Structures are given as structure tokens and as C-alpha cells.
């Protein structure tokens, strides 16, 4: 393979492999579900499972809490409680759909006034979603009273999973609910990326045309 063809192929590969990055944010929002609403598959344990986009009882969303917690997930719109409310221990929760997602909504209530940290794990990181240390902490920490019922939206990336952690001593999650997400679409290249791809394909086409012309000249000779 000639050097110019190698360069054209390399330019195309780099263009395809370079994703468009955005800033990950978590904001307050309305309770209107995203395209894949998550329904609970009735069970008690750790982890427990949800089903989306329809209530088909297919376990394709995993909810994992800190190891000392047993959770109770309800049928219908997924709502997760501590299975032993008299001895609360529900401190953090991983939400991990089988599909990568571009946005997720959720709400929670606490046993008392507390700070809650929101972490995320980007898709294609190759890291284990069940390992706390693999998550990145968002810069903003949400302070919430026990009786608050606020909906949040995390967006700005392609995610594998999110993690919520109560960051105030002796406070726990009373209930996690109103959970939905948007599956990640296929990567859409930016204008500059398209230009690099077209340049690469153009170079490949030129090389192929030259090879065909050289072969024709050799046959004539």
C-alpha cells in the first residue's frame, strides 16, 4: 500500500474515532419522563431490577446500593425504598441500564436534610460500573430537605451509569423514584469531522483510480 493511501486511511480512522464532547451537567427539571421510563420488577434484595422502555418485566436496568442495604423495588413506575425503614442504611445507589444513555431523570427523598452527590461513569470507559472509585463526581452537590421531591436531569455525555451518594452523616435515602432515560443515539460527527472523513475517502478513491489506470496501461503495453 502506498504512503498516500495509508495517510488517507489514517485520517479517516481518526475522524470516525474522535467523539464530540460536551460538559456533563445535572440540573433541576420537571417530572415528565424521558423516552425510556423505567418500571420496577417487584423484588427485595441488592441489587434489584427495572424494565424499560415498557413494563415488560425484562430485567435490563440494575439498581445496586451500598452493601449493607436491602432494597424494596415496586411494580409500576420504579420506586426504590430501604427494605428495613426502621434501621435505614440506604446511603448510595448505582443506576445502570443495559443501554448507554445520553440523559437520565430521577427524583429522591431523604430521611433528613442532607447533601447528595451525583457521580457518573461515561460509556466505553472499560471500567466496572459496580466499583465506586471508577465514577467521576460532578462539581455541584445538591442540598435537599427531607420533604423535598425535586426532579433532576443529568446530561451532556454518553453514560454507562450514574451513582448518587448521601454526603451528610446519619442521613439516608428514603426513596428513589421517577427514573427515566434517553438511550444514546449513534455518534453524529461534527462539520470538521465530516470534512476529514471526506478528505480521507477522496484520497482512497484517487489511489484506487490511479491503480486501475496503471493496470490498464500495463495491459495495453
Secondary structure, DSSP 8 states (H G I E B T S, - for coil): --HHHHHHHHHHHHHHH-------EEEEE-S---SEE-EEE-EEESSEEEE-SSSS----EEEEE-TT--EEE-SEE--EEES-GGG----EEEEEESS-EEEEEEEEEESSSEEEEEEEEETT----TT-GGG-EEEEEEEEE-TT---EEEEEEEEEEEEEEEE-STT--EEEEEEEEEEE-------HHHHHHHHHHHHHHHHHHHHHHHHHHHHHH-
